[in-house]
Amino acid sequence: EISRLSDRTSLLSKNFLCRQCTEIDVLAGQAIDSFRLQAILAEAVKECNFCVTIGDPRLDDCPLIIVSDQFEIMTGYSKEELVGRNCRILGKDCPINQQDTFDLRQACATGQPFTGVLLNRTKSGRLFQNLVDLRGMTVAANPHSGQKLWFVVGIQADVTHVAEDEMPPSHFAALQSLVGTIRDKISTELSTFAVSGLHVLEHEQKRNDLPEMWWM
């Protein structure tokens, strides 16, 4: 640790410099991993024709980190306005029953599946019935801590003009199937990333001090 009381000899010592370089390497590794992961998630929903959102439960209030183009169109909000905020923004001034509130919180906290129709509001203020399917998606694990890397995937659709008794029986199954498709794509991308990371570790004599290297 550097302080105003640190002497020149200590600051220039080999052990101190090695320790500082190691800490910088770890921080750099974390930043690269986060950047790559963000790119993988964005690519997974890039060509999706559905309204897709991905939230990160590791962050406070499970904010959105990825939204699809169709979600922007449905809600009227831009990606810049949505990313970093909870999907609760759509429920502003909209009534919601206590059970749905509890179930939504559970979905964000634990990945427990939630499927229901919620009254939401677009950016322009228009009310619409939003068919929401949320569920946790585990994509990797940290070999050091055993922590699971998972995200909350949401598939949504405007069903304002569709009566509940007219909802196609296959609609919910189709939404859930899409979650599986996204999971598979992200898993494939992360598998490639993990193999690439393994080669790097082998080149560096299999270092085991990277705290956020995720593996399938």
N, C-alpha and C positions, 0 to 999 in steps of 0.2 A: 504494500500500500504506500502511495506517495503522499507525503505531507510536507509542510514548510520546514519541518525539522529533519527531513531526510538529508543525509550527507552525500557528498559527491561520490565517495568511494562505493557506498551502498547502491546508488543509482546506476553506477557503471559496472557493477559486479556481474559476472556471467550468469549466476543463478537468478538474479533479479531480472535480467534481460530475457532469459529463457522463459521465466514464469510469465512475464508480460506478453511475450510472443505467443505462448500457449493460450493465454486468455483471449488475445486478439483473434487467434485462429478459431477458437470455439465460437466467439461472437460472430465472426464472419460466416462460419458454417451454419449457424442458426439463421442468419439473414438469408443466405442462399437457399436453404431448405424451404423457408417460408415463401420466398419469391417463387421458387419452382412449383411448390404446392398450389399457390394461388393461380399460377398459369395453367396447371393441370385441371383444376376445378373449372376455370373459365372455359377451357377448351372442351370440356365434357358437355357443357350446355350451350355452346356457341351456335350449333346448327339445330337446336331443339325448337320444334314448332309449338311447344306447350309453354305455359307460364311456369317457369321453374325458379325456385329460390334455394340458396344454400346458406344456412346460418352456422356460426361457429360457437358451440356451447362452452368453449374454453374461455371466451371473452365475456365480460360483464353484460348481462341482459341478452345474451345470444344474438348479436347483431347479424344482419345480412352481410355476406362477403361477396356473393355472386348472385346476379339476377339475369334472367334471359331477356332478350329483346321483346318477346311477347308479353312478359310481365310488365315491362315499361308501357307498352301499348294499352294493356288492360287497365292499368292504374293511373296513367297519365303522369307518373313520376319518372324522372330520369335516373339512370344508374347512380349518378353523382348524388342525387337526393336520397337514394335508398340505401346504398352501401354504408355500413357503419351504424345503421338504425335497426331497431326491432320491427318486425312486420306489424306490430301493434299500431303503426302509423295509419294503417288502412281502417282501423276500427275507431278512429277518433269520433266522439259524439254518437257512437252507434251502440244500441243496447245489446247486451250479451248475457246469457244466463250463467249462474255461478259454476255449474258443472262444466260447461265449455271452457270457462276461464281456468278452472283447475286442470282440466285435461290438456289444455294448451301449454300450461306451465310445466306439466309433467313431461310432455313431449320434448320441450326445450331442455329440460333438466336431465332427463334420463333416456331420451330417444324412443319412449313409448309411442306406438302408433296412434295417430288421431285422424279421424275422418269425419267431416261434418260440413254443413252449410252455414256460413256466417254472413251477417249483414255488414257490408263494408262500404267505404266511401272512396271515390277516386279523388285525385288532386283538385279537380274542378268542383267537387262537392256532390257529384251524382252518386246516389245510393245504388248498390247492386248486390245480388246474392252471390257469394263466393264459395264455390265448392273447394274445400281445402283438404289435402291429404298430406300429413306430416309424419315423418318417421326418421329414426336415427339410422345412420349409415356408417358402419365401422369399415375403415379402409386399410388400417395398418396398426402396428404396435411399436412401442419404444422398447428395445431389448434391454435397456439399462434399468428402467423403472417399472416396466410391465404395463405402463399406461396405454390405454387404447386411444387411437386417433379416430375420432368420429365426428360427423357433422349432421345437422338437421336438414334433410331435403324436403322441400315443399313443392307439391304439384297443385296448381290452382286453376280454376276455370269459372268464367262468368256464366251462371245458370239462371239469371234473372227471369228469362222468358221460358224457362223449362219447369213445368209443374213437377212437384216431388214424385207424384205417382206416375209421371211420364219418363222419369229418369231411366235410361237404358240400364238393364241389369249388369251389362258388361262394363259400364262406365267406371265404376270404382276399381274393377279388376284391371282395366286398361291403365288407370293412373298408377296403381301399385306395380304393374308390370314395367312401366316407364322408370320407376325408381330403381328396379332391378337392372334395367339397361344402363342407367347412369352409373350405378354402383360398379357394374362390370367394366365400363369404360374407364372409370377412375382407377379401379383396381389394376387394370392392364397398364395404364400409364405409370402408376406407382411401382408396379413390378419392374418395369423398364428402368425407372429412376433408382430403385433399390439395387439392381444389378450394376448400374453405372456407379452408384455409391460404393458398392463392394469392390469394384476395380480400383477406385481411388484409395480405399482403405488398404488394399493389398499393396498398392504402390507405396503407401506411407507406413509399411510394416504393420498393417492391421491395428491402427490406433483404436483404442476403446474409450477415449475420453470425450467423445462428442455426445452431449446430452440430448440432442434432439434429432438424431438420425432415425428415421422411421423405416420399418421393414414390414414386408407382407408376411 
